[in-house]
Amino acid sequence: MTLLHPLEYSAATHPGLKRENNEDCFLSAPDADLWVVADGMGGHEAGEVASAIVRETFENFAKKALPFSLTDAIQKSHQTILSSAEKGIGAHGMGSTVVALLSQKKNYQVAWVGDSRAYLWTPGESGGELTRLTTDHSYVQMLYVSGAITAEEVETHPDKNIITQCLGMQELAQVKVDLTQGQWQENQWILLCSDGLSDELSDTSIAQILEHCPNTLTAVDQLLHEALTSGGNDNITLQIIRSPVVKEQIINKFWQWIPTLTNSRKKDAVIFIGAITALLIVLINTLK
């Protein structure tokens, strides 16, 4: 096994088919192994401001010395949105959800506030498995946990878009950041998305699309296309990040043994193999 760095990924954002402006925002920082999706709220020139604050805050954190804390970056985003509104930047009541991925060699962390989601896709012989890594901070999720509604009712409930907390919520001095972590396996993908995707496509539909996509770029294009085809009622933002764990090819191990003698790897291989062959012949004749 070997590790890729920086990680391979694809991302896209779209205002959808029913809105003129896009309040979503995302950050792709592969050199810092960091990816973020933020879904702003508060109307035109407010939601955009809130989600942009989240992106800028994470950018600033990524530039600082390690260790990098997703929780600290999210709390700082919350405070900055509040203070910006007080200064007349954006508007009072603006807010944003956030979901963020930090990859650390073979391990990853996902942190979130609100109903933007992270999914783990693990391909397999029978198609693959889609695992939801996040739990929505939403009213219907509370109803489901309490047993008041079923899992099927969650997806069709009229209040499914009511969230229980977001960055910039004035009633909260601090937000409750949820965090999960895991270890990358070969060929896995992590999908980060705003609810503009998850509201249009069920988990089953997402899995069916990912099953037939050969790479992250195709997967992002197909998911976005299907979300728009299904209605595109909200802004849609998604990123797919590929696992850094890849199987090391035998040929790569072979080339590690070949010394650099010329500007051509093939010539180096011929010279090296020729030298080894000549040495073996000498040893065989000596032993006779």
N, C-alpha and C positions, 0 to 999 in steps of 0.2 A: 504494500500500500504506500501511496505517496500523497502529498497535500498540494493543492493548487493555491497559488496566491498571486494576484488578488482573485477572489472568487468570480465565477462567471454568473451573469445575471441579465435580465431584460426587464424593462419597465414601460408603462404607458399611463397616460391620464387623458380623460375626455370629459367635456362638460355634460354629455348626455344629450338626449333629444328633446327635453322639456325645459331646459334652463339655458339662459344666455351666458351666464358667467360660471366660472369653475372655482368653487371654494376649496377644492382638494389641493393638496400639495404633497410632494414626495422628495426624499433625499436619497441619492445613491452615492455612497462614498466607499467604493471597493478598497481603496488604499488603507482605509481605517476599518475595513470589515464591518461597515455599518450601513443599514438601510432603514428608512423611516417612511411611513405613510400617515398623513394627517388630514382629517376631514373637518374643515372649518364650518362654523355656523354663526348666524347673526345677520344674514342678509348681505346684499351687495356692498362691497368696500368695508366689510367687517369680518365676515367669515374668511375671506382671502387674507386679510391682515393677520388674523389669529393663527391660521395654519402656516403662514409664512414665518411668523415668530417662532413657531415650533421648529421649522426647518433651520432657521438661522441659529437658534439656540443649540441644536444638535451639531451643527457645523462648527460652532465655536468650541463646544466640548471636545469634538473630535480632534481639534488642533492642539489641545492641551496634552500634557504628559499623562501617560498611563498611571494607574489603572483608570479606565473609563467606566463610569457608572450610568446605566440607563435610567435608573431611578432618580439620580440627582439631576440628570438632564431634563427629565419629565417635570420634576418639581420646579426647576428653574423656568421652564417654559410656562408653567401655570402662573408663577409669580410675575413673569414678564408680561404676559397677556393682561393681567390685572393692572399692573402699573402703567402699561401703555394706554389702556382705556382711560385711566385717571389723567393722563397727559394729553388726552384728545387724539391719540393715535388709534384709528379704527373707531370703535363705538362701544359704549357700555352694553354689557350683555353678550358681547362676542365670545366665542369659545371654539374649542377644537377637540376632537378625539385624537388619539395617537396609538400607533402600534409600531414597535421598533425591534429590529433584529441586530444583535451583535455576535459575530462569529469569532471564536477564539481557538484557532487551530482545529482540533477535532470536536470542540464543544461549541454550543451556541446558547444564547439567552434571548428570550423574547419578553418584552415588557409592553403593557398597554393600559390605556384608560379610555373608556367609552365602548363603542361597538364596532370599531375597525378591527379586523380579524387577521389571524395568522393560521395557516394550515400547513401540515407536513404531508408531503406526497412521497410514498414509498412504492416504487414499481415492483411488480412481482409476476410470476408465471401466469397467475390467474387474472391479471390485469393491473392490480395495484391496490393500495390502501390509502385513503385520505383521512387524516386525523386532524381534528380541530384543536389547535394548541391554546386558543384563548376562549374565555367565557365572557359574553357580552355584559357590560354594566348597563342593563336595561330593565325597564319595568316588567316586560313580559318574561325575562329571565327570572326575576324575583317571583313572579306568579308560578312559573314552572317549578322552581326549587321548592316552593311552598306546597306544591301539589294541587294548586287551584286550576291549572290547565295542563293539557298533555303536550308532548313534544310536537305533535302534528299541529296543534292549535297555536303554537309559538309562531310558526311561519306565516299564518294567516290572520293573526290577531290585529285588530285595527290600531292598537297602540304600540305596535312592535318597534316603532322608531323613537319612542320616548326613552331617553337614556337617563340613568340615575346620577351620573357624574361626568364631567368633562373638564378639560383644562380651561381656566378662565371663569369657572363657576364662582360667583361672588360669595356664596354662602360658605365656601370651603377655604380655610387657611392653607390647608394642604390637601391634595388629592390622594386617594388610596391607589397606589400603583400595584398592579398584579404582575407577577414575574414567574416565568417557567424556564426551565433549561433542559438540555438534552445533549446527546452525543451524535454527531453526524455519522450516517452510514453511507456506503457507496451508492451513488445514483439518486440519492434523495434530493427533493426540491422543497424549499419553503416559500409559500405564497403569502404575501402581505396584501391586504386590500381594504378599501373603504366599503361602506355598506351599499354603495351604488352597484357593486358587483354581487355581494352576497344576498341583497334583496331581490335581484333578478334571477339568480341561479341558485338552485338548491345544492347542497353538498354532493348529492348523487350526480347532478348534472356536471358539476365541476370535475368530479372524479372521472366521469365518462370522457370529458374533453381531454384531460391530462393523459389519460391512458393511450391516446392515439397521437400524441405530440412528441416528435423526436428530440426537440430542444426547447429551451426556455423562450426563445423569440417566437417560435410558432405557437407555443402555449399561451403567451400573453396576447398575441394577435387573435387567436381563436376565442379565448375567454372574453376579450373586449367585444369582439364581433357578436358573440352569442348574447352578451348582456344588452347590447344595443338592440339586437333583433327581438329580445324579450320585452322591450319597452324603453329602456334607457331613461327611466324616470328621474334619475339623480346623477350627480357627477360620479364618474367611475375612475378609480385609480388602483393600479395593481403593480406589484413587482414580484418576480420569481427569481430566487437565488439558488444556484446549484451547490450541492455538497462539495466541499473541497477534497473529500476522500475519493481517490480514483485508484483503480488497479494499475500498478506499474507494469508496463509492457516488457516482455522478455527482451525485445530488441534494445530497449533503453538500458537494461542491465548489461547487455553485450557491449554497447558503446562506452560504458563507464570504464571498461578494461582496456580500451584502445587508446594508446598515448597519442598526443597531438604532435605530428611530425611535419605535416604539410598543410596547405589550405584546403585539402580535400579529404573528407572522412573516408571515402572509398579507397583512396590511395593509402591512407594511414592503415586501414584494415588489411589491405593487401600486403603492405610491408610488414605489419605486425604478425599476420598469419604466416607469411613466408619465413620470418625470423624464427618463430616458434617451431615451424616444420623442420627447418634446417637444424635447430638445436636438438630436436627429437631424433633426427637421423644420426647426428654425431653421437648422442647418448646410446642409441641402439648399437652402432658400430663399435663403440667402446666396450660395451658389455659382451660382445660376441667373443 
